Amino acid sequence: KQEVTQIPAALSVPEGENLVLNCSFTDSAIYNLQWFRQDPGKGLTSLLLIQSSQREQTSGRLNASLDKSSGRSTLYIAASQPGDSATYLCAAPSNTGNQFYFGTGTSLTVIP
Amino acid sequence: KAGVTQTPRYLIKTRGQQVTLSCSPISGHRSVSWYQQTPGQGLQFLFEYFSETQRNKGNFPGRFSGRQFSNSRSEMNVSTLELGDSALYLCASSLASDNTEAFFGQGTRLTVV
């Protein structure tokens, strides 16, 4: 069974700082890995999907990398803003269908 | 393009009752998955439907069931509600295969009293 771990559990940074969120997974036979953002009491917003054949994916100030051999993915946020404050979740799929295994998330607070 | 729509957004039910939640996926998406999110357990997979067939099922008791209709809309039902069923229930929609991006709805917040 896939196990996904995210560190740190919580992070507080001043506005403008660059930061890295970490995600590790135990089963490297994944099709893809997806990063999500969740605001309190809300659903999940898809940020980036990295296919297994890719090493990086970028969207605006966000950059996600995937290293299957080491079982790691990172989400890099450049020039953080207070609006980036949320919980960030990574999810790795099972190899039998659209079942995702989620990490417990990193709660990010960006201080103005 | 409309996103994933879940109804209702909030529900309060009494222990022992049953509840039905609804999820309308993005137009053209044929896979619908359901997840339960609680502070203690995080996000846990309930089941996935593809073309009206349950393809995967998580480790939940038989009180949790679901179905998918020919238009890809899905419902999940929880019978004999327990206090521990209080959670945010999230639905995810995917285009088709195992290698596609998942999009989530806003969730249904169920409170069992």
Interface residues (C-beta under 8 A of the other chain):
Chain A: Y31 N32 Q34 F36 G41 K42 G43 L44 T45 S46 L49 Q51 L89 A91 P93 S94 N95 T96 G97 N98 Q99 F100 Y101 F102 G103 T104 G105
Chain B: V4 Q6 S31 S33 Y35 G42 L43 F45 E48 F50 R55 N56 G58 L88 L90 A92 S94 D98 N99 T100 E101 A102 F103 F104 G105 Q106 G107 R109
